[in-house]
Amino acid sequence: MFTGLVEALGTVTLTRLDHDGVGRWMEIAAPFCQDLKLGESVSVNGTCLTVVTVLTGHFGVQVSPTTLSLTTMGGLRAGDQVNLERSLTPATRLGGHWVLGHVDTRGTVESIRSQGASRHVTVSYDRAFQRWVLPQGSVTLDGISLTVVDTSPGQLTVTVIPHTLMHTNMQQWTETSVINIEFDVLGKYVEHLLIPYSASQGGRTP
């Protein structure tokens, strides 16, 4: 589990087909490799991946076909910068929100508007997920915990402060950039828990 507060920027140093021919092998340079252990989880652009090798200055991960189909991992190339966050510990301050690293869908950056040093970023996504988005709610974009400031059908807008721009790969986003989206898990659980009640009421919710 993660908070969506990006810990470091990493750089993809290698990406290739895995030995099975359908997954991908990826190596990423990161400043915290000396503290990594085999089997632990790292969020890479909001995607929870398992560390399978640790070498000097970089670590390796295997990306499954399912993850490739749901995320932007398949489009990464050597030299690309990625947002990194190690998993929570019991003593970690929860400064963002509960982030699982289980990407729901990909979105497309539609516009980036400046207001002083801040940016308003509007992202489009599949309208099937609209029910999980609300103003002042939380959303994770490429592993970054952000607050939704405006919504419209199939779109959400977030405001990004200069610190976030400086310390994440968001500084490289342009209109048409494709990014990973994870919606707030609390809404998903509430919806799931209400399914039996809704069914008993003929599809109506409280």
SEGUSE-703919 format. One record per residue (C-alpha): residue number from 1; residue in one letter; x, y, z. Coordinates in steps of 0.02 Angstrom, whole numbers. Example, Ala and Ser with C-alpha at 12.3 -4.5 7.8 and 13.67 -1.06 7.14 Angstrom:
! SEGUSE-703919
{r 1,'A',{615,-225,390}}
{r 2,'S',{684,-53,357}}
//
This chain:
! SEGUSE-703919
{r 1,'M',{0,0,0}}
{r 2,'F',{58,176,-40}}
{r 3,'T',{12,358,-5}}
{r 4,'G',{32,434,-178}}
{r 5,'L',{171,548,-116}}
{r 6,'V',{309,521,-243}}
{r 7,'E',{472,477,-156}}
{r 8,'A',{592,493,-300}}
{r 9,'L',{609,505,-488}}
{r 10,'G',{686,351,-567}}
{r 11,'T',{749,320,-743}}
{r 12,'V',{709,167,-848}}
{r 13,'T',{877,91,-898}}
{r 14,'L',{815,-65,-988}}
{r 15,'T',{651,-134,-1053}}
{r 16,'R',{627,-291,-1157}}
{r 17,'L',{513,-439,-1181}}
{r 18,'D',{521,-560,-1037}}
{r 19,'H',{578,-740,-1060}}
{r 20,'D',{396,-795,-1084}}
{r 21,'G',{380,-682,-1236}}
{r 22,'V',{224,-591,-1175}}
{r 23,'G',{272,-502,-1015}}
{r 24,'R',{408,-369,-1000}}
{r 25,'W',{569,-357,-902}}
{r 26,'M',{615,-183,-842}}
{r 27,'E',{762,-111,-747}}
{r 28,'I',{750,58,-660}}
{r 29,'A',{886,167,-585}}
{r 30,'A',{833,235,-415}}
{r 31,'P',{919,327,-271}}
{r 32,'F',{855,206,-138}}
{r 33,'C',{913,40,-213}}
{r 34,'Q',{1031,6,-67}}
{r 35,'D',{877,-8,46}}
{r 36,'L',{774,-121,-67}}
{r 37,'K',{745,-304,-31}}
{r 38,'L',{692,-441,-150}}
{r 39,'G',{504,-466,-153}}
{r 40,'E',{454,-295,-89}}
{r 41,'S',{334,-183,-183}}
{r 42,'V',{374,-20,-270}}
{r 43,'S',{249,96,-355}}
{r 44,'V',{311,140,-530}}
{r 45,'N',{202,276,-607}}
{r 46,'G',{65,217,-490}}
{r 47,'T',{83,32,-535}}
{r 48,'C',{126,-87,-393}}
{r 49,'L',{271,-197,-452}}
{r 50,'T',{375,-328,-361}}
{r 51,'V',{564,-307,-348}}
{r 52,'V',{644,-466,-419}}
{r 53,'T',{825,-408,-433}}
{r 54,'V',{927,-275,-343}}
{r 55,'L',{1090,-219,-423}}
{r 56,'T',{1203,-71,-391}}
{r 57,'G',{1099,84,-422}}
{r 58,'H',{949,0,-503}}
{r 59,'F',{819,-135,-478}}
{r 60,'G',{726,-255,-593}}
{r 61,'V',{541,-295,-608}}
{r 62,'Q',{435,-412,-714}}
{r 63,'V',{276,-338,-788}}
{r 64,'S',{137,-463,-821}}
{r 65,'P',{28,-462,-978}}
{r 66,'T',{-122,-407,-872}}
{r 67,'T',{-26,-258,-803}}
{r 68,'L',{33,-213,-977}}
{r 69,'S',{-148,-212,-1039}}
{r 70,'L',{-209,-96,-901}}
{r 71,'T',{-65,25,-880}}
{r 72,'T',{63,127,-975}}
{r 73,'M',{206,9,-928}}
{r 74,'G',{217,-62,-1103}}
{r 75,'G',{253,109,-1176}}
{r 76,'L',{402,149,-1066}}
{r 77,'R',{572,156,-1149}}
{r 78,'A',{751,171,-1087}}
{r 79,'G',{781,349,-1031}}
{r 80,'D',{602,384,-976}}
{r 81,'Q',{579,457,-802}}
{r 82,'V',{456,372,-685}}
{r 83,'N',{377,415,-517}}
{r 84,'L',{433,298,-378}}
{r 85,'E',{365,263,-205}}
{r 86,'R',{409,122,-87}}
{r 87,'S',{270,39,11}}
{r 88,'L',{207,102,178}}
{r 89,'T',{278,53,346}}
{r 90,'P',{175,56,509}}
{r 91,'A',{259,220,559}}
{r 92,'T',{234,310,393}}
{r 93,'R',{139,474,395}}
{r 94,'L',{-10,457,279}}
{r 95,'G',{7,623,189}}
{r 96,'G',{-87,575,31}}
{r 97,'H',{-225,443,31}}
{r 98,'W',{-239,253,26}}
{r 99,'V',{-161,199,-139}}
{r 100,'L',{-150,16,-186}}
{r 101,'G',{-49,32,-345}}
{r 102,'H',{-187,-64,-438}}
{r 103,'V',{-217,44,-591}}
{r 104,'D',{-399,55,-645}}
{r 105,'T',{-376,129,-818}}
{r 106,'R',{-272,242,-927}}
{r 107,'G',{-315,424,-955}}
{r 108,'T',{-262,558,-1078}}
{r 109,'V',{-205,733,-1033}}
{r 110,'E',{-324,850,-1124}}
{r 111,'S',{-260,1019,-1066}}
{r 112,'I',{-129,1099,-954}}
{r 113,'R',{-167,1278,-901}}
{r 114,'S',{-52,1390,-801}}
{r 115,'Q',{-107,1498,-655}}
{r 116,'G',{48,1580,-585}}
{r 117,'A',{171,1441,-546}}
{r 118,'S',{33,1311,-528}}
{r 119,'R',{-49,1207,-664}}
{r 120,'H',{-228,1152,-694}}
{r 121,'V',{-224,982,-779}}
{r 122,'T',{-378,906,-859}}
{r 123,'V',{-378,719,-894}}
{r 124,'S',{-506,618,-993}}
{r 125,'Y',{-549,437,-953}}
{r 126,'D',{-679,303,-985}}
{r 127,'R',{-848,367,-923}}
{r 128,'A',{-882,198,-845}}
{r 129,'F',{-775,257,-699}}
{r 130,'Q',{-865,422,-676}}
{r 131,'R',{-956,361,-520}}
{r 132,'W',{-791,353,-423}}
{r 133,'V',{-746,535,-456}}
{r 134,'L',{-809,682,-354}}
{r 135,'P',{-749,861,-322}}
{r 136,'Q',{-627,873,-176}}
{r 137,'G',{-607,684,-184}}
{r 138,'S',{-440,596,-209}}
{r 139,'V',{-367,521,-367}}
{r 140,'T',{-198,448,-412}}
{r 141,'L',{-120,502,-578}}
{r 142,'D',{41,410,-625}}
{r 143,'G',{64,372,-439}}
{r 144,'I',{35,552,-381}}
{r 145,'S',{-99,581,-250}}
{r 146,'L',{-203,731,-306}}
{r 147,'T',{-366,817,-263}}
{r 148,'V',{-504,830,-393}}
{r 149,'V',{-555,1012,-410}}
{r 150,'D',{-680,995,-553}}
{r 151,'T',{-770,858,-649}}
{r 152,'S',{-871,836,-807}}
{r 153,'P',{-929,676,-891}}
{r 154,'G',{-773,574,-927}}
{r 155,'Q',{-654,712,-869}}
{r 156,'L',{-575,771,-708}}
{r 157,'T',{-465,920,-667}}
{r 158,'V',{-330,934,-535}}
{r 159,'T',{-224,1081,-480}}
{r 160,'V',{-38,1048,-463}}
{r 161,'I',{77,1152,-354}}
{r 162,'P',{257,1194,-405}}
{r 163,'H',{333,1071,-281}}
{r 164,'T',{240,925,-361}}
{r 165,'L',{289,983,-535}}
{r 166,'M',{473,990,-484}}
{r 167,'H',{480,820,-400}}
{r 168,'T',{378,709,-517}}
{r 169,'N',{373,666,-702}}
{r 170,'M',{223,780,-719}}
{r 171,'Q',{342,914,-782}}
{r 172,'Q',{357,808,-940}}
{r 173,'W',{171,790,-970}}
{r 174,'T',{99,869,-1125}}
{r 175,'E',{-73,870,-1202}}
{r 176,'T',{-107,693,-1267}}
{r 177,'S',{9,612,-1137}}
{r 178,'V',{-63,445,-1079}}
{r 179,'I',{-57,415,-891}}
{r 180,'N',{-110,285,-763}}
{r 181,'I',{-265,319,-655}}
{r 182,'E',{-313,237,-491}}
{r 183,'F',{-476,297,-416}}
{r 184,'D',{-501,308,-227}}
{r 185,'V',{-521,133,-157}}
{r 186,'L',{-646,192,-24}}
{r 187,'G',{-779,225,-156}}
{r 188,'K',{-752,52,-231}}
{r 189,'Y',{-777,-34,-64}}
{r 190,'V',{-933,67,-24}}
{r 191,'E',{-1007,25,-193}}
{r 192,'H',{-967,-160,-171}}
{r 193,'L',{-1044,-166,3}}
{r 194,'L',{-1204,-85,-62}}
{r 195,'I',{-1231,-212,-201}}
{r 196,'P',{-1336,-334,-95}}
{r 197,'Y',{-1443,-190,-30}}
{r 198,'S',{-1465,-119,-204}}
{r 199,'A',{-1518,-289,-272}}
{r 200,'S',{-1647,-311,-133}}
{r 201,'Q',{-1718,-139,-174}}
{r 202,'G',{-1736,-174,-359}}
{r 203,'G',{-1576,-83,-404}}
{r 204,'R',{-1607,67,-293}}
{r 205,'T',{-1473,126,-170}}
{r 206,'P',{-1506,218,-7}}
//
